[in-house]
Amino acid sequence: MRLPQNLLCFSPLLFYMVFTGVIIGLATFLIIGLFHPIVIKAEYYTGTRLWWLFLLVGIGCIVAALFITHTLASAIVGVTGFSALWSILELFEQRQRVNKGWFPEGPGHQK
């Protein structure tokens, strides 16, 4: 099977088109991996009181992604925004895991 001549030469645009999905996938994996310990630490030190901060970051990133014209940057900022919004749910679920004794209770749980 022969490839078309225009695909045989290396071009930055071709490289960008081929690897954009892979880069977005890797960035998504790393962002989710970053938010996991952030949620655990936030719940440990402050309980669920900072849920609004995740909301503001999430909405801010999603709005910013709407105005970013670069596809890769927009996708990464959008994934960060939706991961921050998902972290609100995880924050309250982390509270349940602490109540079950699966995680230690931190100073954020003092009444």
Stockholm file with secondary structure:
# STOCKHOLM 1.0

chainA/1-111         MRLPQNLLCFSPLLFYMVFTGVIIGLATFLIIGLFHPIVIKAEYYTGTRLWWLFLLVGIGCIVAALFITHTLASAIVGVTGFSALWSILELFEQRQRVNKGWFPEGPGHQK
#=GR chainA/1-111 SS CCCCHHHHSCCHHHHHHHHHHHHHHHHHHHHHHHHHHHHHHHHHHHTTTTHHHHHHHHHHHHHHHHHCCSHHHHHHHHHHHHHHHHHHHHHHHHHHHHHTTSSCCCGGGCC
#=GC SS_cons         CCCCHHHHSCCHHHHHHHHHHHHHHHHHHHHHHHHHHHHHHHHHHHTTTTHHHHHHHHHHHHHHHHHCCSHHHHHHHHHHHHHHHHHHHHHHHHHHHHHTTSSCCCGGGCC
//
